[in-house]
Structures are given as structure tokens and as C-alpha cells.
């Protein structure tokens, strides 16, 4: 059965098919840039429902040996963590009569709709990698923001401590926090990677269901062409040290630099020569974050932030005396900005209205 908006209306369908002489190309305004989806290394999980990892939490005790005295037996300690997998699906149904009415053009419309479904799945997956919350919705897996949501966690850095000339605790008049985050992730088989169910094929999947009979809201039968889009995936953070989150970044101060242009709340431009106007020290924040990643993982660490943070980072690093930012080729993409030799990629799914991260949340060190 269908609810309003589940299928295209006759007017919408006719608008698409209205004339072969008119350019019916749809401008994909809803598409997003979420580079993280091109970087996540996926591995087959060791169970159908998720991936089990054992973490070393303690080393064996070492003793001094004495003559004619034995050595006590000791052992290491470990904990068991099971990472969950979410099953994303989207279903499209098109009345078979459409093909009879519009002929070959029907295939163009079907392909166009399929493209939208796949983009929606990609955006949903990217959002889950950051904001998935199993406690809020049992079908979701935990994302980075959910796992690293306590400023007492040594791998969570509070940007408000590096924001000058402002009251970092003040609330916005419109009720939104105006906060966002940056994430440094060291991908790898023993650190952080994506997962898909055991004995299955990973990746976004499209299944042509052919034609079958369905029912409308009044339980009257008709035939449709069906398409199923699915993606079974999860996130395994096997080593919590491989991720650093810089949280509580106040977005309205991102454009402020010591020598650059400040776009203030009244949309007026002026030169900010001091830190009194509000200034987020992204350079120091990123240096501290990088140093928290173990040395053996730093060479594969990648930054993720939204367009506003990326712009602020580039503006702050545009000074000719600043040698911390350069551009290079990473993951086959040219002209990628890199801070301290680590690439910075854009993810539009990282929002500007995150809740303030405070003490008292959960983080991997507390897992039992």
C-alpha cells in the first residue's frame, strides 16, 4: 500500500515525459559530497550479525627471578566487542502502464529514479558513519560521533578551549548550537574499517525484481516494475586510538583569521587583526589531534570535515608564512588540501548543529 509521496504523481510523470524536444535532464541539487565513502576499506565480518573483536586490555605481570625460587604464573587480559551491521533498503515500484504509454523513454525515467535511490543510500550510509546511534535506534550501528562523545576521552578535543574572544558556552538565539566537528581517522584492517555480513557480497546492491502484482490503498491489485536497492554495512573501530574527534567547533567563527577576512553575523566583511572577534585556532587543534594517533598509524590517517570547516582551515592556512597546508594527490584525487601532510576531505553529512560534547558520555575506553 502507498502513502502520499511514495510514488510519482501523474503530473510529475507527465512533466518528465512531456517532450522529447525539451531537455529533461534532472539537475541533481540533492547530491552531496561525502568523500568518506570512497575511502572506507570494507572487510567481511566474522559473523552474520556483526564483527567480533578481542581487545588486549592488560599485559602479563613480569617478575624478577631468584635462585631456587619459581616465577608466578601470569596472563594478559582482554575484552570482547561485537560491532553491529545495519541493513539499508529502498524500494521503487513503477506501474507497468507507464511503459505502455511512454515506450522507450520509460527506461530513462526508471534509470533517473534509480540514480536518486543510490544517492539517497550513499548519503544515509555516510551519515551513519558519523551519527549512527544503536541506543537511539536498534537497527543502526554506532558512528564516530556516538563513540567519541565525552571530552574526558583523550581522543576527543574540545575546540571551545581554542576559541578566542568569545563565550564558548553561550547559546545561539535561534536555538541551534552552531557546532560541528572534525575527525581524523586512520583506516586499516586492525584499526578502523567497514564491515559487511559473513558469506555475503559487500557494497551497494541493485536488484531488478521484474514485474509483479501489488495493491493500492484500497487493496486493489495492479502490476508494477520493481527495483530493490540495498546496502548491508557496519563500522568496526577495532583500535579506539585510530580516531580523534575535534568537537564543539563554533561555525560562525571559522572564517576568522589573524590577517584574513571575517564574515560577521551581519554579513559585513572586515579585517580581523586580533583574536577579539572570535577565532578558532584550527592549526593548533589539528597538530594536537595528529599527535594523539599512534606513530605507526599516522601515515594512513585522513581528515574529514564539512565545507565550512574546510574553508576555515584553508583561510587560516593561506598566509604565505604558513607551511602546514599544501595540496597534493590522494586516493587518485588531485589538488586535495593536506594539513601536516594528512589529506583533508569534505563530508557534507557532518552537520553544523551538533549538540555540545561534554563530560559524562561514553567512549571506547569505558567498554567492558
C-alpha positions in Angstrom: 0.0 0.0 0.0 1.1 3.5 -0.7 1.3 6.7 1.3 1.3 10.2 -0.3 4.7 10.8 -1.8 5.7 7.1 -2.1 5.2 7.1 -5.9 5.2 9.8 -8.6 2.0 11.6 -9.4 0.6 11.7 -12.9 1.6 15.3 -13.2 5.1 14.6 -12.1 5.4 11.7 -14.6 4.0 13.7 -17.4 6.4 16.6 -16.6 9.3 14.2 -17.1 8.0 12.7 -20.3 6.4 15.9 -21.7 8.5 16.3 -24.8 11.5 14.7 -26.5 12.5 18.1 -27.8 12.9 19.5 -24.3 15.9 18.8 -22.2 14.5 16.6 -19.4 17.9 16.2 -17.6 17.4 16.5 -13.9 19.9 18.8 -12.1 20.9 16.8 -9.0 20.6 19.5 -6.4 20.2 16.9 -3.7 23.6 15.3 -4.3 26.2 15.6 -1.6 30.0 15.3 -1.5 30.8 12.6 1.1 34.4 11.5 0.3 34.5 9.1 3.2 32.5 6.6 1.2 35.4 6.3 -1.3 37.9 5.6 1.5 36.4 3.1 3.8 38.1 -0.3 3.5 35.4 -3.0 3.9 36.0 -6.4 5.3 33.8 -9.5 5.6 32.6 -9.8 9.2 33.3 -13.0 11.1 29.6 -13.5 12.0 26.3 -12.9 10.2 25.1 -10.2 12.6 28.4 -8.4 13.1 32.1 -8.5 13.7 33.6 -9.7 16.9 36.9 -8.2 18.0 39.0 -9.0 21.1 40.9 -6.1 22.6 44.1 -6.5 24.7 43.3 -4.6 27.9 46.2 -5.7 30.1 49.7 -7.3 29.8 51.0 -10.3 31.8 52.8 -9.4 35.1 56.6 -9.7 34.8 58.7 -10.8 37.9 62.3 -10.9 39.0 63.7 -14.4 39.0 65.5 -15.6 42.1 67.8 -18.6 42.6 65.9 -21.7 43.7 62.6 -19.7 43.5 59.9 -20.2 41.0 58.2 -17.5 38.9 54.4 -16.9 39.5 52.2 -17.6 36.6 50.6 -14.6 34.9 48.4 -13.9 31.9 47.1 -11.0 29.8 43.6 -9.5 29.9 41.3 -8.8 27.0 37.7 -7.7 26.4 35.3 -8.8 23.7 33.5 -6.2 21.5 30.9 -7.0 18.8 30.3 -4.4 16.1 26.8 -4.4 14.6 25.6 -4.3 11.0 22.8 -2.2 9.6 20.6 -3.2 6.7 19.7 -0.3 4.4 17.0 -0.7 1.8 15.0 1.4 -0.7 12.2 0.0 -2.9 10.9 1.5 -6.1 7.7 0.5 -7.9 6.6 1.8 -11.3 3.2 1.0 -12.9 3.6 -1.2 -16.0 1.2 1.0 -17.8 3.9 3.7 -17.8 6.0 1.6 -20.2 3.0 1.1 -22.5 2.3 4.9 -22.5 5.8 6.2 -22.9 7.7 3.4 -24.6 11.5 3.6 -24.7 11.5 6.9 -22.6 10.3 4.8 -19.7 13.7 3.3 -19.3 15.2 6.8 -19.0 12.8 7.7 -16.2 13.4 4.4 -14.4 17.2 4.9 -14.6 16.8 8.5 -13.3 14.9 7.3 -10.3 17.4 4.6 -9.7 20.2 7.2 -9.6 18.3 9.1 -6.9 17.8 6.0 -4.8 21.5 5.2 -4.9 22.4 8.7 -3.9 20.0 8.5 -1.0 21.6 5.3 0.1 25.1 6.8 -0.1 24.0 9.8 2.0 22.4 7.6 4.6 25.5 5.4 4.8 27.8 8.5 5.2 25.5 9.9 7.9 25.6 6.6 9.8 29.4 6.5 9.8 29.3 9.7 11.8 26.0 9.8 13.6 24.7 6.3 13.8 23.4 5.5 17.3 22.4 2.0 18.2 21.0 3.1 21.6 18.6 5.5 19.8 17.6 3.1 17.0 18.3 -0.6 17.4 18.8 -1.0 13.6 21.6 1.5 13.4 25.3 0.9 14.1 27.3 3.4 16.2 29.1 6.1 14.3 32.2 8.2 15.2 30.2 11.0 17.0 28.4 8.4 19.1 31.6 6.6 20.1 33.6 9.7 20.8 31.2 11.9 22.8 32.9 12.6 26.1 35.5 15.3 26.4 37.2 13.2 29.1 38.2 10.8 26.3 41.8 11.6 25.5 40.9 11.3 21.8 38.2 14.0 22.0 39.5 17.6 21.8 37.2 20.4 22.9 37.6 23.2 20.3 36.0 25.8 22.6 39.2 25.8 24.6 40.9 27.0 21.4 38.3 29.6 20.5 39.3 33.1 21.4 37.4 36.3 22.1 34.0 34.5 22.6 31.9 32.8 25.2 32.0 29.3 24.0 29.1 28.3 26.3 26.7 30.9 25.0 23.5 29.6 23.2 22.5 30.8 19.8 19.4 33.0 19.7 17.8 30.7 17.0 18.1 27.7 19.3 20.7 25.9 17.3 24.1 25.1 18.7 26.0 26.1 15.6 28.6 23.5 16.5 30.4 21.0 14.3 33.4 18.5 14.4 36.5 17.4 12.5 37.5 13.7 12.5 41.0 12.2 12.0 40.7 8.5 11.0 43.5 6.0 10.4 41.9 3.4 8.3 43.3 -0.2 8.4 42.4 -3.8 8.9 43.5 -3.7 12.6 42.3 -0.1 13.3 39.1 1.1 11.6 37.2 -0.4 8.7 33.8 -1.1 7.3 32.2 -4.5 7.6 29.5 -6.5 5.7 27.9 -9.8 6.8 29.8 -13.0 6.7 29.5 -15.0 3.5 27.8 -12.1 1.6 28.9 -9.6 -1.0 29.7 -6.2 0.2 28.7 -2.9 -1.4 25.6 -1.1 -2.7 23.3 -3.6 -4.5 20.6 -3.2 -7.0 18.1 -6.0 -7.8 15.7 -5.8 -10.7 12.6 -7.5 -9.3 10.9 -7.6 -12.7 7.1 -7.3 -12.8 4.8 -8.5 -10.0 1.4 -7.7 -8.6 0.9 -5.3 -5.7 -2.0 -3.5 -4.2 -3.1 0.1 -3.7 -4.6 1.6 -0.6 -8.0 0.2 -1.3 -6.5 -3.4 -1.7 -7.0 -3.3 -5.5 -4.3 -5.2 -7.4 -2.2 -3.9 -10.3 1.2 -4.8 -11.8 4.4 -2.9 -11.3 8.1 -3.0 -12.2 10.1 -3.3 -9.0 13.6 -2.3 -8.1 15.3 -3.0 -4.8 18.3 -1.1 -3.6 20.2 -2.4 -0.5 23.4 -2.0 1.4 24.3 -4.1 4.4 27.2 -2.4 6.3 28.7 -1.5 9.6 31.6 0.2 11.2 34.3 -1.6 13.2 36.6 0.6 15.4 39.0 -2.2 16.4 41.5 0.2 17.9 40.0 3.3 19.5 43.3 5.1 19.3 42.9 5.3 15.5 40.3 8.1 15.7 40.4 11.6 17.0 37.5 14.0 17.1 37.8 17.8 17.4 34.4 18.8 18.7 32.5 21.9 19.7 33.8 23.9 16.7 31.7 27.1 16.5 31.0 27.5 12.8 30.3 31.3 12.9 34.0 31.9 13.8 35.5 29.6 11.2 36.3 32.4 8.7 38.2 34.5 11.3 41.9 34.7 10.8 44.6 36.9 12.3 45.2 38.6 8.9 42.2 37.5 6.8 38.7 38.5 6.2 36.0 38.0 8.8 32.4 37.4 7.7 30.4 38.5 10.7 26.8 37.8 11.7 25.6 41.0 9.8 27.2 39.7 6.6 29.7 42.6 6.7 33.3 42.0 5.8 36.2 43.4 7.8 39.8 42.6 8.6 40.4 40.7 11.9 43.8 41.7 13.2 43.2 40.4 16.7 41.5 37.4 18.3 38.9 39.6 20.0 36.3 39.0 17.3 36.2 35.2 17.9 38.7 32.9 16.3 39.0 29.1 16.2 42.7 28.0 16.2 42.4 25.1 13.8 46.1 24.9 13.2 46.9 24.1 16.9 43.9 21.8 17.1 45.0 19.7 14.2 48.5 19.5 15.5 47.4 18.2 18.8 44.9 15.7 17.2 47.6 14.3 14.9 49.9 13.7 17.8 47.3 11.5 19.5 47.3 9.0 16.7 49.9 6.2 17.3 53.0 6.8 15.2 52.5 3.6 13.3 49.1 4.8 12.1 49.7 8.4 11.2 50.8 7.8 7.7 47.3 6.5 6.8 45.3 9.0 8.8 42.7 11.1 6.9 40.8 14.2 8.0 37.1 14.6 7.4 35.1 17.9 7.9 32.2 19.8 6.3 32.6 22.6 3.7 32.6 25.3 6.3 35.4 23.8 8.4 37.4 23.1 5.2 37.0 26.7 4.1 38.0 28.0 7.5 41.1 25.7 7.5 42.2 26.9 4.1 41.6 30.6 5.0 43.7 30.3 8.2 46.4 28.5 6.3 46.6 30.9 3.4 49.3 33.1 5.0 52.5 32.8 2.9 54.4 32.1 6.1 52.2 29.1 6.9 53.8 25.9 5.6 51.4 23.5 7.3 48.9 23.3 4.4 49.7 22.1 0.9 47.9 20.4 -1.9 48.6 17.0 -3.3 47.1 13.9 -4.8 45.4 11.4 -2.5 43.1 8.4 -3.4 43.5 9.3 -7.0 42.2 12.8 -6.5 44.3 15.9 -7.3 44.5 19.2 -5.5 43.5 17.8 -2.2 44.4 20.1 0.7 46.6 18.4 3.3 47.4 19.7 6.8 50.6 18.4 8.3 50.9 16.0 5.4 47.5 14.4 6.1 44.7 14.9 3.5 41.5 16.8 4.3 38.3 15.6 2.6 34.9 17.0 2.5 31.8 15.4 4.0 28.6 17.4 3.8 26.8 15.0 6.1 28.8 16.4 9.0 26.3 18.9 10.3 26.6 22.4 11.8 24.1 21.8 14.5 25.7 19.1 16.7 25.0 19.0 20.4 27.7 20.3 22.7 30.0 17.5 23.7 30.5 17.5 27.5 31.9 15.2 30.2 29.9 12.1 31.1 29.4 10.4 27.7 30.6 7.0 26.7 33.8 6.2 24.8 35.8 3.0 23.9 38.0 3.0 27.0 34.9 2.5 29.1 33.7 -0.6 27.2 33.7 -3.8 29.1 
